[in-house]
Amino acid sequence: MQVQTHVDINSEWGIVAARQAGRKLAREIGFGSVDQARITTAISELARNIYLYANQGQIKIEEVTESGKRGMKIIASDEGPGIKDLRRVMEDGFTTSGGLGAGLPGVKRLMDEFGIESEQDEGTVITTIKWLR
Amino acid sequence: MRIPILKLHDYLLISVQVELDDQTALRFQEDVLEKIHEEGSRGVVIDLTSVEMIDSFIAKVLGDVVDMSNLMGARVVLTGIQPAVAITLIDMGIVLDEVPTALDLEQGLERLQLELEG
């Protein structure tokens, strides 16, 4: 049976809860300490983006298998304002929040697969996968 | 939640042993600066041995606390950054520029002494 967990993000505590749930599942799937840190950090960035820009949303984490490969999938979704300029948001150093601007491009580098769908005034869904090596 | 700050002669010693949420990180930043001011500390060691994850927000808070302390005239050394944390930070493209670091608390204190005397 494949494990699946949802964490609602509607406060800063949701960010902590999401990364704790992520670390737990990553460990259970069998990721080493470095990949556990990568996955946990990616979840933290995604959860913070939800909280900062959409106020609330959800992080879904699940185990995935595909043609013999095992991995962990993270889906971050919200019904916030959406992302105006998808290309800029993936540029290093681009920030509208006064942060480091490392968030989304950082997540993309930490993970193996990364996809983003965003519709203005509808929301944003980011799907990302880390494969077990 | 508050992170305890210990005083040792002219130094402050801090070992971060809690999961850092945003509020705790920001309060920590203020507490360190207040304590430097109160105690007239010349150096601060922040030990991160127990920290399993540093994301871009926490990295910014840590980098800022180093710069802010420098402004006040105190040197900060970060110690004990775990291998997985170092790898993740570099993967993310986060460079903690000009932040003094050391392997552990002991070497951190030595580094502070060198910086302050040199």
gemmi code that builds the backbone of each chain (N, CA, C; Angstrom):
import gemmi

chains = {
    "A": [
        ("MET", (0.824, -1.199, 0.000), (0.000, 0.000, 0.000), (0.864, 1.257, 0.000)),
        ("GLN", (0.481, 2.205, -0.792), (1.291, 3.412, -0.866), (0.781, 4.471, 0.103)),
        ("VAL", (1.746, 5.100, 0.719), (1.414, 6.060, 1.768), (1.144, 7.432, 1.175)),
        ("GLN", (0.191, 8.092, 1.754), (-0.168, 9.425, 1.287), (-0.531, 10.281, 2.495)),
        ("THR", (-0.042, 11.487, 2.542), (-0.366, 12.370, 3.658), (-0.708, 13.762, 3.132)),
        ("HIS", (-1.665, 14.393, 3.767), (-1.998, 15.791, 3.443), (-1.673, 16.647, 4.650)),
        ("VAL", (-1.114, 17.798, 4.405), (-0.962, 18.756, 5.496), (-1.576, 20.075, 5.033)),
        ("ASP", (-2.472, 20.601, 5.818), (-3.054, 21.905, 5.491), (-2.099, 22.999, 5.931)),
        ("ILE", (-1.877, 23.947, 5.044), (-0.997, 25.069, 5.365), (-1.869, 26.299, 5.554)),
        ("ASN", (-2.065, 26.695, 6.803), (-2.771, 27.957, 7.013), (-2.158, 28.779, 8.135)),
        ("SER", (-0.976, 28.321, 8.595), (-0.230, 29.101, 9.572), (1.230, 28.685, 9.430)),
        ("GLU", (2.095, 29.396, 10.173), (3.507, 29.027, 10.129), (3.719, 27.625, 10.678)),
        ("TRP", (2.825, 27.210, 11.558), (2.975, 25.864, 12.110), (2.739, 24.805, 11.055)),
        ("GLY", (1.924, 25.130, 10.067), (1.700, 24.202, 8.963), (2.991, 23.913, 8.216)),
        ("ILE", (3.856, 24.933, 8.114), (5.138, 24.753, 7.426), (5.968, 23.703, 8.165)),
        ("VAL", (6.003, 23.834, 9.498), (6.766, 22.884, 10.312), (6.140, 21.491, 10.217)),
        ("ALA", (4.816, 21.428, 10.290), (4.129, 20.132, 10.228), (4.397, 19.450, 8.888)),
        ("ALA", (4.381, 20.231, 7.802), (4.596, 19.645, 6.471), (6.003, 19.074, 6.348)),
        ("ARG", (6.994, 19.826, 6.848), (8.350, 19.273, 6.680), (8.603, 18.094, 7.595)),
        ("GLN", (7.949, 18.084, 8.758), (8.100, 16.909, 9.626), (7.462, 15.672, 8.986)),
        ("ALA", (6.287, 15.856, 8.406), (5.621, 14.740, 7.723), (6.469, 14.277, 6.536)),
        ("GLY", (7.073, 15.243, 5.841), (7.908, 14.920, 4.689), (9.144, 14.141, 5.080)),
        ("ARG", (9.791, 14.559, 6.161), (10.990, 13.851, 6.597), (10.647, 12.417, 6.997)),
        ("LYS", (9.522, 12.270, 7.678), (9.105, 10.948, 8.140), (8.885, 10.013, 6.941)),
        ("LEU", (8.150, 10.502, 5.953), (7.868, 9.651, 4.793), (9.153, 9.364, 4.001)),
        ("ALA", (10.011, 10.384, 3.854), (11.264, 10.197, 3.115), (12.115, 9.107, 3.780)),
        ("ARG", (12.119, 9.126, 5.105), (12.882, 8.125, 5.847), (12.270, 6.744, 5.625)),
        ("GLU", (10.940, 6.677, 5.677), (10.255, 5.392, 5.501), (10.492, 4.816, 4.110)),
        ("ILE", (10.525, 5.685, 3.109), (10.757, 5.213, 1.742), (12.198, 4.712, 1.588)),
        ("GLY", (13.087, 5.233, 2.410), (14.459, 4.736, 2.393), (15.474, 5.739, 1.864)),
        ("PHE", (15.113, 7.007, 1.792), (16.059, 8.035, 1.372), (17.151, 8.224, 2.421)),
        ("GLY", (18.365, 8.481, 1.967), (19.477, 8.759, 2.871), (19.365, 10.146, 3.472)),
        ("SER", (20.287, 10.464, 4.387), (20.138, 11.709, 5.150), (20.214, 12.953, 4.253)),
        ("VAL", (21.042, 12.893, 3.199), (21.175, 14.074, 2.339), (19.874, 14.307, 1.554)),
        ("ASP", (19.328, 13.224, 0.992), (18.071, 13.387, 0.257), (16.913, 13.741, 1.197)),
        ("GLN", (16.964, 13.213, 2.412), (15.935, 13.622, 3.397), (15.988, 15.128, 3.612)),
        ("ALA", (17.205, 15.663, 3.718), (17.343, 17.111, 3.920), (16.861, 17.860, 2.684)),
        ("ARG", (17.202, 17.330, 1.490), (16.753, 17.996, 0.253), (15.224, 18.041, 0.190)),
        ("ILE", (14.603, 16.895, 0.470), (13.144, 16.810, 0.376), (12.483, 17.714, 1.420)),
        ("THR", (13.004, 17.658, 2.644), (12.429, 18.472, 3.720), (12.548, 19.961, 3.396)),
        ("THR", (13.695, 20.340, 2.841), (13.910, 21.745, 2.501), (12.958, 22.166, 1.376)),
        ("ALA", (12.807, 21.289, 0.379), (11.896, 21.606, -0.734), (10.475, 21.808, -0.201)),
        ("ILE", (10.045, 20.918, 0.687), (8.690, 21.049, 1.258), (8.551, 22.356, 2.024)),
        ("SER", (9.595, 22.698, 2.771), (9.557, 23.929, 3.555), (9.396, 25.150, 2.649)),
        ("GLU", (10.131, 25.158, 1.536), (10.032, 26.285, 0.598), (8.627, 26.361, -0.012)),
        ("LEU", (8.112, 25.199, -0.415), (6.786, 25.182, -1.065), (5.701, 25.597, -0.077)),
        ("ALA", (5.807, 25.086, 1.157), (4.798, 25.408, 2.171), (4.850, 26.899, 2.515)),
        ("ARG", (6.068, 27.437, 2.588), (6.173, 28.859, 2.912), (5.585, 29.716, 1.798)),
        ("ASN", (5.831, 29.322, 0.552), (5.243, 30.067, -0.564), (3.722, 30.095, -0.465)),
        ("ILE", (3.131, 28.942, -0.126), (1.674, 28.893, 0.020), (1.240, 29.889, 1.086)),
        ("TYR", (1.898, 29.816, 2.243), (1.513, 30.663, 3.361), (1.703, 32.151, 3.030)),
        ("LEU", (2.835, 32.464, 2.392), (3.144, 33.872, 2.094), (2.224, 34.467, 1.034)),
        ("TYR", (1.969, 33.693, -0.018), (1.314, 34.288, -1.182), (-0.171, 33.950, -1.301)),
        ("ALA", (-0.577, 32.818, -0.720), (-1.981, 32.414, -0.884), (-2.707, 32.312, 0.460)),
        ("ASN", (-1.954, 32.497, 1.565), (-2.488, 32.362, 2.929), (-2.819, 30.931, 3.314)),
        ("GLN", (-3.425, 30.206, 2.397), (-3.683, 28.810, 2.727), (-3.658, 27.911, 1.506)),
        ("GLY", (-3.440, 26.653, 1.801), (-3.353, 25.664, 0.737), (-3.003, 24.323, 1.341)),
        ("GLN", (-2.462, 23.465, 0.521), (-2.248, 22.109, 0.978), (-0.954, 21.530, 0.400)),
        ("ILE", (-0.273, 20.752, 1.234), (0.872, 19.975, 0.752), (0.468, 18.510, 0.817)),
        ("LYS", (0.557, 17.838, -0.317), (0.258, 16.409, -0.338), (1.558, 15.677, -0.630)),
        ("ILE", (1.878, 14.697, 0.188), (3.092, 13.926, -0.086), (2.716, 12.464, -0.242)),
        ("GLU", (3.349, 11.804, -1.192), (3.025, 10.397, -1.389), (4.193, 9.642, -1.991)),
        ("GLU", (4.161, 8.334, -1.749), (5.145, 7.477, -2.369), (4.700, 7.208, -3.801)),
        ("VAL", (5.645, 7.192, -4.739), (5.283, 6.870, -6.122), (6.190, 5.761, -6.656)),
        ("THR", (5.623, 4.953, -7.533), (6.445, 3.981, -8.260), (6.134, 4.140, -9.736)),
        ("GLU", (7.190, 4.050, -10.537), (7.005, 4.212, -11.973), (8.090, 3.404, -12.669)),
        ("SER", (7.695, 2.511, -13.507), (8.595, 1.594, -14.218), (9.775, 1.159, -13.334)),
        ("GLY", (9.417, 0.582, -12.205), (10.436, 0.000, -11.334), (11.154, 0.982, -10.423)),
        ("LYS", (10.912, 2.288, -10.648), (11.575, 3.274, -9.789), (10.643, 3.647, -8.633)),
        ("ARG", (11.245, 3.882, -7.472), (10.452, 4.369, -6.341), (10.857, 5.791, -6.035)),
        ("GLY", (9.900, 6.530, -5.538), (10.234, 7.906, -5.213), (9.180, 8.548, -4.344)),
        ("MET", (9.348, 9.830, -4.165), (8.403, 10.572, -3.339), (7.935, 11.791, -4.119)),
        ("LYS", (6.623, 11.947, -4.120), (6.032, 13.054, -4.859), (5.460, 14.074, -3.879)),
        ("ILE", (5.681, 15.323, -4.176), (5.119, 16.408, -3.362), (4.230, 17.252, -4.272)),
        ("ILE", (2.999, 17.450, -3.831), (2.116, 18.336, -4.590), (1.712, 19.491, -3.676)),
        ("ALA", (2.075, 20.686, -4.086), (1.737, 21.882, -3.299), (0.659, 22.638, -4.062)),
        ("SER", (-0.517, 22.783, -3.456), (-1.580, 23.462, -4.194), (-2.242, 24.546, -3.351)),
        ("ASP", (-2.643, 25.587, -4.042), (-3.385, 26.644, -3.352), (-4.353, 27.287, -4.318)),
        ("GLU", (-5.271, 28.051, -3.749), (-6.212, 28.787, -4.582), (-5.963, 30.279, -4.445)),
        ("GLY", (-4.690, 30.608, -4.427), (-4.276, 31.995, -4.234), (-4.303, 32.776, -5.534)),
        ("PRO", (-3.556, 33.880, -5.563), (-3.596, 34.800, -6.706), (-2.949, 34.248, -7.979)),
        ("GLY", (-2.214, 33.132, -7.850), (-1.511, 32.623, -9.020), (-0.218, 33.378, -9.246)),
        ("ILE", (0.601, 32.855, -10.129), (1.903, 33.480, -10.385), (1.832, 34.193, -11.728)),
        ("LYS", (2.110, 35.499, -11.698), (1.965, 36.318, -12.897), (2.951, 35.915, -13.972)),
        ("ASP", (4.208, 35.830, -13.580), (5.246, 35.604, -14.570), (6.043, 34.366, -14.190)),
        ("LEU", (5.643, 33.233, -14.786), (6.257, 31.964, -14.406), (7.749, 31.932, -14.699)),
        ("ARG", (8.148, 32.614, -15.772), (9.560, 32.556, -16.118), (10.402, 33.293, -15.077)),
        ("ARG", (9.922, 34.458, -14.664), (10.704, 35.239, -13.697), (10.801, 34.546, -12.348)),
        ("VAL", (9.720, 33.866, -11.970), (9.688, 33.253, -10.653), (10.706, 32.108, -10.571)),
        ("MET", (11.124, 31.612, -11.740), (12.121, 30.550, -11.751), (13.543, 31.088, -11.879)),
        ("GLU", (13.684, 32.405, -11.895), (15.028, 32.990, -11.965), (15.624, 33.077, -10.574)),
        ("ASP", (16.906, 32.733, -10.464), (17.588, 32.878, -9.182), (17.590, 34.325, -8.747)),
        ("GLY", (17.268, 34.549, -7.503), (17.372, 35.888, -6.960), (16.136, 36.751, -7.167)),
        ("PHE", (15.125, 36.216, -7.889), (13.908, 36.992, -8.058), (13.027, 36.821, -6.831)),
        ("THR", (12.668, 37.932, -6.201), (11.832, 37.824, -5.004), (10.872, 38.996, -4.927)),
        ("THR", (9.671, 38.707, -4.446), (8.735, 39.798, -4.186), (8.479, 39.894, -2.686)),
        ("SER", (9.161, 39.039, -1.910), (8.866, 38.971, -0.482), (10.030, 39.452, 0.375)),
        ("GLY", (11.133, 39.881, -0.276), (12.293, 40.291, 0.499), (13.133, 39.119, 0.969)),
        ("GLY", (12.839, 37.934, 0.441), (13.642, 36.766, 0.798), (14.876, 36.677, -0.082)),
        ("LEU", (15.472, 35.490, -0.125), (16.701, 35.322, -0.882), (16.425, 35.079, -2.363)),
        ("GLY", (15.161, 34.833, -2.706), (14.843, 34.531, -4.093), (15.398, 33.186, -4.534)),
        ("ALA", (15.598, 32.289, -3.551), (16.162, 30.977, -3.873), (15.071, 29.915, -3.909)),
        ("GLY", (13.855, 30.304, -3.519), (12.774, 29.357, -3.302), (12.506, 28.377, -4.425)),
        ("LEU", (11.793, 28.800, -5.464), (11.379, 27.844, -6.494), (12.535, 27.294, -7.330)),
        ("PRO", (13.457, 28.147, -7.809), (14.584, 27.546, -8.532), (15.373, 26.582, -7.635)),
        ("GLY", (15.440, 26.904, -6.344), (16.113, 26.019, -5.397), (15.415, 24.674, -5.302)),
        ("VAL", (14.085, 24.714, -5.195), (13.305, 23.475, -5.105), (13.549, 22.627, -6.355)),
        ("LYS", (13.572, 23.273, -7.508), (13.775, 22.555, -8.762), (15.125, 21.825, -8.752)),
        ("ARG", (16.136, 22.492, -8.208), (17.460, 21.861, -8.174), (17.546, 20.750, -7.137)),
        ("LEU", (16.784, 20.893, -6.052), (16.845, 19.878, -4.991), (16.156, 18.588, -5.413)),
        ("MET", (15.151, 18.716, -6.284), (14.328, 17.572, -6.650), (14.706, 17.085, -8.054)),
        ("ASP", (14.126, 15.949, -8.492), (14.459, 15.408, -9.816), (13.481, 15.862, -10.887)),
        ("GLU", (12.218, 15.984, -10.514), (11.233, 16.437, -11.490), (10.447, 17.583, -10.893)),
        ("PHE", (10.075, 18.513, -11.754), (9.440, 19.728, -11.249), (8.465, 20.263, -12.281)),
        ("GLY", (7.235, 20.476, -11.867), (6.260, 21.046, -12.788), (5.424, 22.083, -12.071)),
        ("ILE", (5.023, 23.113, -12.803), (4.260, 24.176, -12.162), (3.114, 24.590, -13.076)),
        ("GLU", (1.937, 24.675, -12.487), (0.783, 25.156, -13.237), (0.175, 26.290, -12.433)),
        ("SER", (-0.067, 27.389, -13.080), (-0.615, 28.513, -12.347), (-1.557, 29.306, -13.229)),
        ("GLU", (-2.668, 29.656, -12.649), (-3.676, 30.404, -13.378), (-3.958, 31.642, -12.544)),
        ("GLN", (-3.900, 32.806, -13.160), (-4.113, 34.012, -12.369), (-5.497, 34.031, -11.726)),
        ("ASP", (-5.519, 34.356, -10.445), (-6.739, 34.397, -9.624), (-7.388, 33.034, -9.408)),
        ("GLU", (-6.748, 31.971, -9.874), (-7.297, 30.626, -9.673), (-6.447, 29.843, -8.678)),
        ("GLY", (-5.148, 30.012, -8.789), (-4.275, 29.283, -7.888), (-3.080, 28.672, -8.581)),
        ("THR", (-2.321, 27.938, -7.799), (-1.069, 27.375, -8.280), (-0.954, 25.922, -7.812)),
        ("VAL", (-0.482, 25.066, -8.698), (-0.178, 23.688, -8.302), (1.251, 23.379, -8.728)),
        ("ILE", (2.078, 23.004, -7.772), (3.453, 22.631, -8.072), (3.623, 21.154, -7.729)),
        ("THR", (4.100, 20.394, -8.689), (4.304, 18.965, -8.484), (5.784, 18.659, -8.650)),
        ("THR", (6.352, 17.952, -7.698), (7.769, 17.670, -7.781), (8.062, 16.273, -7.219)),
        ("ILE", (9.053, 15.613, -7.815), (9.358, 14.226, -7.425), (10.852, 14.072, -7.156)),
        ("LYS", (11.161, 13.284, -6.144), (12.543, 12.857, -5.918), (12.570, 11.344, -6.063)),
        ("TRP", (13.466, 10.829, -6.898), (13.570, 9.381, -7.080), (14.623, 8.797, -6.144)),
        ("LEU", (14.323, 7.606, -5.702), (15.257, 6.886, -4.835), (16.365, 6.326, -5.725)),
        ("ARG", (17.607, 6.576, -5.354), (18.697, 6.052, -6.177), (19.232, 4.749, -5.623)),
    ],
    "B": [
        ("MET", (8.308, 29.468, 21.810), (9.562, 28.751, 22.034), (10.750, 29.718, 21.960)),
        ("ARG", (11.677, 29.564, 22.890), (12.847, 30.447, 22.887), (14.118, 29.627, 22.915)),
        ("ILE", (15.104, 30.077, 22.200), (16.388, 29.371, 22.184), (17.281, 29.974, 23.264)),
        ("PRO", (17.766, 29.136, 24.206), (18.572, 29.667, 25.302), (19.919, 30.216, 24.812)),
        ("ILE", (20.304, 31.340, 25.398), (21.579, 31.973, 25.053), (22.446, 32.011, 26.308)),
        ("LEU", (23.599, 31.345, 26.260), (24.471, 31.293, 27.436), (25.590, 32.314, 27.302)),
        ("LYS", (25.980, 32.860, 28.465), (27.086, 33.825, 28.463), (28.325, 33.149, 29.015)),
        ("LEU", (29.448, 33.340, 28.339), (30.725, 32.811, 28.813), (31.757, 33.914, 28.629)),
        ("HIS", (32.156, 34.552, 29.717), (33.055, 35.715, 29.657), (32.532, 36.728, 28.628)),
        ("ASP", (33.367, 36.987, 27.598), (32.972, 37.995, 26.610), (32.103, 37.428, 25.497)),
        ("TYR", (31.811, 36.138, 25.601), (31.134, 35.470, 24.486), (29.712, 35.052, 24.826)),
        ("LEU", (28.946, 34.834, 23.779), (27.640, 34.194, 23.928), (27.695, 32.850, 23.213)),
        ("LEU", (27.140, 31.823, 23.862), (27.103, 30.501, 23.256), (25.655, 30.089, 23.050)),
        ("ILE", (25.376, 29.647, 21.829), (24.004, 29.255, 21.513), (24.028, 27.926, 20.780)),
        ("SER", (23.264, 26.985, 21.284), (23.133, 25.727, 20.576), (21.670, 25.596, 20.160)),
        ("VAL", (21.444, 25.593, 18.870), (20.060, 25.525, 18.388), (19.629, 24.062, 18.378)),
        ("GLN", (18.667, 23.724, 19.235), (18.273, 22.320, 19.364), (16.791, 22.108, 19.127)),
        ("VAL", (16.152, 23.113, 18.559), (14.725, 22.952, 18.286), (14.501, 23.046, 16.785)),
        ("GLU", (13.407, 22.502, 16.340), (12.975, 22.678, 14.961), (12.643, 24.158, 14.798)),
        ("LEU", (13.327, 24.816, 13.879), (13.168, 26.263, 13.744), (11.948, 26.622, 12.898)),
        ("ASP", (10.908, 27.107, 13.549), (9.821, 27.690, 12.769), (10.159, 29.165, 12.578)),
        ("ASP", (9.408, 29.834, 11.733), (9.770, 31.204, 11.363), (9.788, 32.151, 12.558)),
        ("GLN", (8.759, 32.025, 13.405), (8.674, 32.929, 14.564), (9.843, 32.726, 15.509)),
        ("THR", (10.169, 31.449, 15.774), (11.286, 31.143, 16.673), (12.579, 31.715, 16.099)),
        ("ALA", (12.750, 31.584, 14.783), (13.966, 32.089, 14.147), (14.062, 33.610, 14.287)),
        ("LEU", (12.945, 34.298, 14.079), (12.968, 35.759, 14.158), (13.159, 36.246, 15.588)),
        ("ARG", (12.515, 35.546, 16.531), (12.682, 35.935, 17.931), (14.126, 35.715, 18.366)),
        ("PHE", (14.693, 34.614, 17.877), (16.084, 34.290, 18.163), (16.998, 35.428, 17.703)),
        ("GLN", (16.729, 35.914, 16.488), (17.515, 37.015, 15.944), (17.509, 38.213, 16.903)),
        ("GLU", (16.324, 38.585, 17.345), (16.212, 39.717, 18.259), (16.884, 39.441, 19.592)),
        ("ASP", (16.663, 38.209, 20.110), (17.234, 37.856, 21.415), (18.762, 37.949, 21.405)),
        ("VAL", (19.382, 37.484, 20.326), (20.840, 37.517, 20.237), (21.330, 38.965, 20.286)),
        ("LEU", (20.674, 39.829, 19.509), (21.108, 41.225, 19.459), (20.913, 41.918, 20.808)),
        ("GLU", (19.766, 41.648, 21.451), (19.501, 42.220, 22.779), (20.570, 41.785, 23.775)),
        ("LYS", (20.895, 40.504, 23.711), (21.847, 39.926, 24.664), (23.252, 40.500, 24.436)),
        ("ILE", (23.629, 40.683, 23.174), (24.924, 41.303, 22.870), (24.977, 42.687, 23.502)),
        ("HIS", (23.886, 43.403, 23.335), (23.787, 44.761, 23.858), (23.875, 44.771, 25.385)),
        ("GLU", (23.089, 43.887, 25.988), (23.024, 43.794, 27.451), (24.369, 43.439, 28.080)),
        ("GLU", (25.009, 42.431, 27.491), (26.211, 41.864, 28.101), (27.492, 42.496, 27.556)),
        ("GLY", (27.386, 43.284, 26.528), (28.581, 43.834, 25.896), (29.463, 42.750, 25.309)),
        ("SER", (28.823, 41.732, 24.729), (29.581, 40.589, 24.214), (30.390, 40.981, 22.984)),
        ("ARG", (31.564, 40.364, 22.856), (32.408, 40.645, 21.694), (32.280, 39.565, 20.636)),
        ("GLY", (31.846, 38.402, 21.054), (31.750, 37.304, 20.092), (30.580, 36.383, 20.399)),
        ("VAL", (30.083, 35.724, 19.348), (28.944, 34.816, 19.497), (29.229, 33.540, 18.701)),
        ("VAL", (29.005, 32.389, 19.339), (29.067, 31.141, 18.580), (27.654, 30.568, 18.496)),
        ("ILE", (27.198, 30.324, 17.282), (25.885, 29.691, 17.093), (26.137, 28.283, 16.572)),
        ("ASP", (25.840, 27.290, 17.417), (26.097, 25.911, 17.028), (24.860, 25.281, 16.404)),
        ("LEU", (25.037, 24.727, 15.205), (23.906, 24.210, 14.428), (23.964, 22.687, 14.275)),
        ("THR", (24.723, 22.037, 15.165), (24.899, 20.582, 15.090), (23.577, 19.826, 15.011)),
        ("SER", (22.578, 20.293, 15.768), (21.307, 19.557, 15.823), (20.303, 20.002, 14.769)),
        ("VAL", (20.720, 20.944, 13.914), (19.764, 21.456, 12.930), (19.802, 20.592, 11.674)),
        ("GLU", (18.666, 20.007, 11.338), (18.627, 19.043, 10.224), (18.226, 19.673, 8.906)),
        ("MET", (17.782, 20.908, 8.946), (17.344, 21.541, 7.715), (17.480, 23.054, 7.808)),
        ("ILE", (18.074, 23.661, 6.800), (18.086, 25.121, 6.721), (17.518, 25.495, 5.366)),
        ("ASP", (16.360, 26.122, 5.361), (15.784, 26.548, 4.081), (16.160, 28.006, 3.826)),
        ("SER", (15.652, 28.576, 2.740), (16.123, 29.913, 2.365), (15.758, 30.959, 3.410)),
        ("PHE", (14.613, 30.761, 4.069), (14.219, 31.739, 5.087), (15.162, 31.694, 6.286)),
        ("ILE", (15.417, 30.487, 6.789), (16.290, 30.362, 7.964), (17.710, 30.796, 7.610)),
        ("ALA", (18.142, 30.490, 6.370), (19.464, 30.933, 5.932), (19.548, 32.455, 5.958)),
        ("LYS", (18.458, 33.096, 5.525), (18.468, 34.563, 5.519), (18.526, 35.106, 6.945)),
        ("VAL", (17.743, 34.503, 7.840), (17.745, 34.953, 9.236), (19.142, 34.793, 9.841)),
        ("LEU", (19.793, 33.662, 9.560), (21.129, 33.428, 10.116), (22.150, 34.407, 9.532)),
        ("GLY", (22.092, 34.594, 8.207), (23.000, 35.540, 7.564), (22.793, 36.946, 8.103)),
        ("ASP", (21.526, 37.306, 8.305), (21.215, 38.642, 8.831), (21.730, 38.826, 10.254)),
        ("VAL", (21.614, 37.765, 11.067), (22.038, 37.900, 12.463), (23.555, 38.126, 12.509)),
        ("VAL", (24.280, 37.521, 11.566), (25.725, 37.733, 11.493), (26.008, 39.194, 11.125)),
        ("ASP", (25.327, 39.697, 10.088), (25.543, 41.084, 9.659), (25.133, 42.083, 10.735)),
        ("MET", (23.986, 41.814, 11.374), (23.490, 42.734, 12.404), (24.453, 42.774, 13.591)),
        ("SER", (24.945, 41.609, 13.991), (25.884, 41.561, 15.113), (27.163, 42.294, 14.761)),
        ("ASN", (27.628, 42.112, 13.512), (28.822, 42.826, 13.066), (28.629, 44.334, 13.175)),
        ("LEU", (27.434, 44.786, 12.803), (27.134, 46.213, 12.906), (27.279, 46.702, 14.334)),
        ("MET", (26.884, 45.828, 15.270), (26.958, 46.218, 16.681), (28.368, 46.084, 17.230)),
        ("GLY", (29.237, 45.422, 16.480), (30.615, 45.276, 16.926), (30.952, 43.914, 17.494)),
        ("ALA", (30.059, 42.934, 17.303), (30.347, 41.581, 17.789), (30.536, 40.647, 16.602)),
        ("ARG", (31.444, 39.685, 16.738), (31.688, 38.716, 15.670), (30.862, 37.466, 15.927)),
        ("VAL", (30.349, 36.870, 14.861), (29.564, 35.644, 15.007), (30.228, 34.527, 14.209)),
        ("VAL", (30.308, 33.358, 14.811), (30.793, 32.184, 14.083), (29.684, 31.130, 14.114)),
        ("LEU", (29.383, 30.548, 12.961), (28.426, 29.442, 12.902), (29.207, 28.133, 12.935)),
        ("THR", (28.769, 27.208, 13.768), (29.511, 25.951, 13.859), (28.591, 24.740, 13.678)),
        ("GLY", (29.213, 23.630, 13.304), (28.537, 22.337, 13.321), (27.504, 22.116, 12.226)),
        ("ILE", (27.611, 22.845, 11.112), (26.636, 22.629, 10.029), (26.785, 21.202, 9.493)),
        ("GLN", (25.695, 20.452, 9.510), (25.716, 19.053, 9.081), (25.996, 18.919, 7.590)),
        ("PRO", (26.630, 17.788, 7.193), (26.905, 17.580, 5.764), (25.652, 17.735, 4.896)),
        ("ALA", (24.546, 17.112, 5.307), (23.327, 17.165, 4.495), (22.834, 18.609, 4.358)),
        ("VAL", (23.017, 19.387, 5.410), (22.569, 20.787, 5.378), (23.459, 21.605, 4.439)),
        ("ALA", (24.774, 21.357, 4.512), (25.712, 22.079, 3.645), (25.410, 21.758, 2.182)),
        ("ILE", (25.183, 20.487, 1.881), (24.895, 20.066, 0.499), (23.604, 20.721, 0.006)),
        ("THR", (22.576, 20.700, 0.853), (21.288, 21.268, 0.469), (21.393, 22.769, 0.199)),
        ("LEU", (22.131, 23.466, 1.058), (22.270, 24.919, 0.872), (22.942, 25.232, -0.461)),
        ("ILE", (23.996, 24.499, -0.769), (24.709, 24.758, -2.028), (23.824, 24.365, -3.222)),
        ("ASP", (23.118, 23.237, -3.117), (22.158, 22.840, -4.163), (21.161, 23.959, -4.443)),
        ("MET", (20.701, 24.567, -3.365), (19.695, 25.621, -3.485), (20.282, 26.889, -4.092)),
        ("GLY", (21.599, 26.982, -4.092), (22.237, 28.187, -4.589), (22.372, 29.255, -3.515)),
        ("ILE", (22.285, 28.819, -2.246), (22.405, 29.780, -1.153), (23.848, 29.812, -0.673)),
        ("VAL", (24.478, 30.965, -0.816), (25.847, 31.109, -0.366), (25.848, 32.055, 0.821)),
        ("LEU", (26.256, 31.543, 1.960), (26.349, 32.414, 3.131), (27.687, 33.138, 3.053)),
        ("ASP", (27.668, 34.234, 2.282), (28.889, 34.963, 1.982), (29.516, 35.573, 3.221)),
        ("GLU", (30.805, 35.390, 3.340), (31.566, 36.047, 4.405), (31.049, 35.733, 5.795)),
        ("VAL", (30.402, 34.575, 5.937), (29.983, 34.157, 7.268), (31.049, 33.228, 7.826)),
        ("PRO", (31.678, 33.616, 8.955), (32.694, 32.749, 9.522), (32.064, 31.449, 10.045)),
        ("THR", (32.706, 30.323, 9.744), (32.178, 29.040, 10.200), (33.321, 28.221, 10.794)),
        ("ALA", (32.956, 27.196, 11.554), (33.943, 26.266, 12.089), (33.267, 24.920, 12.269)),
        ("LEU", (34.098, 23.882, 12.352), (33.562, 22.517, 12.428), (32.711, 22.280, 13.665)),
        ("ASP", (33.221, 22.744, 14.808), (32.486, 22.503, 16.047), (32.664, 23.680, 17.011)),
        ("LEU", (32.020, 23.561, 18.141), (32.021, 24.628, 19.139), (33.438, 25.024, 19.552)),
        ("GLU", (34.267, 23.998, 19.792), (35.633, 24.240, 20.241), (36.391, 25.083, 19.212)),
        ("GLN", (36.318, 24.648, 17.950), (37.037, 25.387, 16.910), (36.390, 26.744, 16.654)),
        ("GLY", (35.092, 26.822, 16.920), (34.400, 28.088, 16.777), (34.932, 29.119, 17.759)),
        ("LEU", (35.140, 28.673, 18.999), (35.668, 29.578, 20.018), (37.097, 30.006, 19.670)),
        ("GLU", (37.883, 29.051, 19.146), (39.248, 29.388, 18.739), (39.210, 30.420, 17.621)),
        ("ARG", (38.325, 30.202, 16.690), (38.227, 31.116, 15.537), (37.845, 32.535, 16.009)),
        ("LEU", (36.908, 32.579, 16.971), (36.495, 33.882, 17.512), (37.689, 34.596, 18.145)),
        ("GLN", (38.446, 33.825, 18.929), (39.602, 34.395, 19.608), (40.582, 34.989, 18.605)),
        ("LEU", (40.837, 34.221, 17.536), (41.736, 34.688, 16.474), (41.207, 35.960, 15.836)),
        ("GLU", (39.908, 35.952, 15.509), (39.313, 37.109, 14.832), (39.385, 38.353, 15.700)),
        ("LEU", (39.166, 38.147, 17.001), (39.098, 39.290, 17.899), (40.472, 39.829, 18.251)),
        ("GLU", (41.456, 38.907, 18.268), (42.805, 39.366, 18.608), (43.536, 39.871, 17.384)),
        ("GLY", (43.159, 39.273, 16.208), (43.927, 39.563, 14.994), (43.606, 40.853, 14.330)),
    ],
}
model = gemmi.Model(1)
for chain_id, residues in chains.items():
    chain = gemmi.Chain(chain_id)
    for i, (resn, *xyz) in enumerate(residues, 1):
        res = gemmi.Residue()
        res.name, res.seqid = resn, gemmi.SeqId(i, " ")
        for name, pos in zip(("N", "CA", "C"), xyz):
            atom = gemmi.Atom()
            atom.name, atom.element = name, gemmi.Element(name[0])
            atom.pos, atom.b_iso = gemmi.Position(*pos), 0.0
            res.add_atom(atom)
        chain.add_residue(res)
    model.add_chain(chain)
structure = gemmi.Structure()
structure.add_model(model)
structure.setup_entities()
